[in-house]
Structures are given as C-alpha cells and as structure tokens.
Amino acid sequence: MRSKRILFKRFEKGTLMKTLKDFIDSKKIKSGLIFVIGFLDEVTLGFFDWKKKDYEKFSVKKVEIVSCYGNLSRKEKSGDLLIHMHGVFAKEKGKTYGGHVVNGRIKLIEVMIIETEKVTRIFDEKLGLYLLDV
C-alpha cells in the first residue's frame, strides 16, 4: 500500500468526530492513517464487550492526549467514512485513561493524516462490527 500525501491541521473548537469527518471529506480522503495530539475538554471512550457486541462507554473531562491514532476507511457498500481510533488520555499527575475513541470536545488538537490508497471495511454479522477487508 502506498501513501499519497501527508496533511497537517490544527483545530481549536468543535466536536472531535464531526470536525475530523468534515476535514477528511473536504480533502476527499478515501482512507489513511490518523494521529492526534493536544487537549480535549472531554473525551468519550469505549471498551468492546464481546458478549453484548457493543461498547461500554465512559467519559473523562479535561484531558491531554498522550497518544491517539487509528485508521480511516470506507464501508464497502455505502462508501461512508469510518474513523477508527484508540487513545490514551492523561489527567493531572499522570493518571491515564484509554480505549476506543467514541467522541470528544476539542480544546486544541493537532492532526496528521497520511492518505493511502482506498481501504474498505465489510460488516461482520457475527461480531456486529465493520472489519478491514484485507
């Protein structure tokens, strides 16, 4: 798989997933890798419950993004964007929280996207998740 271009962008307000989606769509990015650092007023994280086939969600206020990365892909049939990120977020004195990034409220973030050739996801009925089609 080849990378096409690398994009950098700073955001100082907004809802995390909508802001990222709007930027990605405006640049006509089909798929890629995404990295985010900065600060969030609040982050909602999830931990996948294999029995329920759903995410157990929790929120943490006022965090610094220690590490947040993932991939960008498109659903096979609809072509809809799927932003899949995991992250570690720190409170004061180094206490951290991590998991699947569901959403957040931006204070200040810096985003790096490495655009790649198109990657798709297919829905897995057994798991109830969209999985990479590789």
N, C-alpha and C positions, 0 to 999 in steps of 0.2 A: 504494500500500500504506500502510495506517495503522498507527501504533504504538498498542498498547493500554495498556501500563503499563511502568514502569521499576522494576527491582528491584536492590537492592544487598545484598551478603552478603560476610562475611569468613569465611575458613576457616584453621585453624591446624594441620591434620594431614590425612592421607588420601592416597589415590591420586587424581591430578588428574581423570581422565576419569570414574571411578566417582563421586567426590564431586560433580562438576558434574552428571552424569546424575541422580543421586539427588535433588539440589536441584531441577533443572528438572522432573523428574517429580512431585515433591511439590507444586510450584506449578502443575501441569497446563499447562505452557507447550508450545504446539504448534510454534512457530517464533519466530525473532527474531535479534537481533544480540547478540554477546557480546564483552566486553572484560575482560581480566585483567591485573592488575599485582601485583607482590610478589616473593616469593622461593621458589625450589624447591630442595630438597636434590639433586634430579636431574631432568633432562628428557630424554626420548627424542624425537628429531626424525626426519623423513623427507624424502627428496628423491625425487620420482617419476621412475622410469626408464621412459621411453616404450617402449623395446624389450621389456623384461621385463613391463611393465604391472604394476609393483609398486614399493613404496617401498624405497629403500636407507635403512636406519636406523642412527642413531648416538646415543650418549648423552653428556651433559655433566653433571658434578656441580657442586653449589653455585653456582647462578646467580641473578642478579637479572633479573626480567622487564622488559625495556626497552619492548617493545611486543608485545601478544598480542591478537588479535581474530579474529573469524570469524562464522559464521552457524550457526543452529540450524534444522534442518528435519526432515521426516519422510519415510521411504521410502514410495513411492507404494502398494505393495501391502500391506506388513506394518504400516505406521504406526510402525515403530521409529525412535527418535530418532537423528539423525546430527549430531554436533558436529564442525564443520569449522573448525579454527583454524590460523593461521600465526603465528609469533612470532619475535622477536629477543631473545636472552638474553645477558647480559653476565657475564663473569668480571672478576676484579680488573684494574685498569689499562685497562679498556675493551675488551678483546678480546671480540668478539661471535660468536655462532653463530645461524643462523636456519634456518627451514624449516617444514614441515608438522608440527604438534604431534601426536605419537602418544600420549604419556602423560607422567607425571611424579609425583614425590613432593613433596607440599606441605610447605613450611616455614611460610609465611604468604602468603595471597593475598587480594586484594580483587577481587570480581567485580561487573560491572554488566551487566545483561541488559535490552535493550529488546525487549519482546514485540511481535510483529507478528501480522497475520492469517496463516493457515496457508500454509506454503510446503512443497512436496513435491519429492522427488528421484526420478528414474527411472534404472534401471540401463542403462548404455550398454555393450552387448556388445563393441563394437569396442575401447573403451578399458579395459573392466573396472572402471569407476568409476560411482558414483552421481552424476548431474549434476542441477543445478537444473532444474526443469520450468517454465521461464519463456519 
